[in-house]
Amino acid sequence: MGKMFFVLTGIYHYMSEEHKLSPFFKRRIDHHKFEKMMRKGIIYMYQESNSLEEFKFKLVKATLENYIYYKYNIDIEDLPHNDVDNFIDYMVDTYESVLKMYYYNERKNSGNINE
């Protein structure tokens, strides 16, 4: 079934939306579960990031990789890069305020208030 299945289900056809999300991501991401998974990665991604923007991108990307792998047993590298990038941008925009809160809470907790 593999990759052919995704071609047939239209993963390469874009939705006519601002972020041009592929049907693969539109149908398969449960936002509640995604946010729950995201919280688990906060401390790790915070430590690996040098800025808020880097943190937002890394946390969403890592969560997406885990989500797609554990839920569908698909390696994110096997999906079309444009689809993945568009979806990461979309999720960063969607969770903008939550991601900022995570970042600043983590910064406060780690004692780096005067950055």
N, C-alpha and C positions, 0 to 999 in steps of 0.2 A: 504494500500500500504506500508506504513512505512518502517520498517527495512528490510523486505523481498525484497523490491524493490532494495535495495543497494546490497544485496547478489546476486541477479540475474544480476545486471548490472556490476558485477565483481569488486566491491570495494576491495575484498580481493586478487585479482590478481595484482601483482606488475609489474610495468613497468621495463624493464631491462635497467635502467639508473643509473647513479652515485648515485642519491638520492633515487632511487626506489620509485617514486611517484605513488600513486594510481590513476587510471583513474578518480576517483571522483574529485580529486583536479586538475588534468591536464585539464580536460574539463571545469571546473566551475569557475575558478578564472580569472577575468578580471584584468590584472595587473594595468591598468590605474586607475580603480575604487579603487583597493586595496591600491595603493599608496596615492590616495586622502583621503581615510579613515584613513590611517596610520598617516597622518599629523595632523589630529584632536586629536590624542591621545598623541602627543609628550610631552606636558607639564606635563600631568598626570603621564605618565610612567617615565619621567625623575625624578619627585619628589619621585617616589616609588623605584627608582633604586640606588644601591650603586656603580655601575661600568658600563662601556660601554657595556660589555658583557651581563650583566643583563638587561640593557636598551634595547639592540637589541632584545633579546629573548622575553621580556615582551611586547614590542611594537608590534612585529610581532604576538605573540600569541593572544593578546587582539584584534588586528585588524582582525585576522582570525576568532575568536569567533564571533565578531560583523558581519563580512561579511557573514559568513555561516548562522548565525541566521536571519539576516534581509533579505537576498536574498532568502534563501531556508527554513526558519523556522525550522532549524535543530540545536539542541544543540550539540556543539562540543564534549561533553562528551559521546554522543551516537555513535560517530564514532570510528573506531578502533584506539587505542592509537598509534600504530606504524605508521599508515598512517599520523596521525596528527603530531607526532614528526618529521617524515621524511620531511613533508611539511614545518614545521617551520624552520628546518635546511636549507632546500633548499631556502626558502625566505630570511633568514638571509644572506646566501651566495650571493643570487641574488642582494640584496639591501645593501650589505656591505658598499659601499662608501656613499650611501644616508643616511643610518642609522648613520654612523659616523658623517656625516655633521649635521644631526638633533641634535645629542647628543652634539657636540661641540658648535653649535650655541646656544643651550639651556643653556649650561654651561656658555657661554660668557654672554648671556642675564641675567642670574641670578647672575652674578658677582662672580662666583666661578672659576676664571681663575687659581688661584694658588693652585689647589688641588694637 
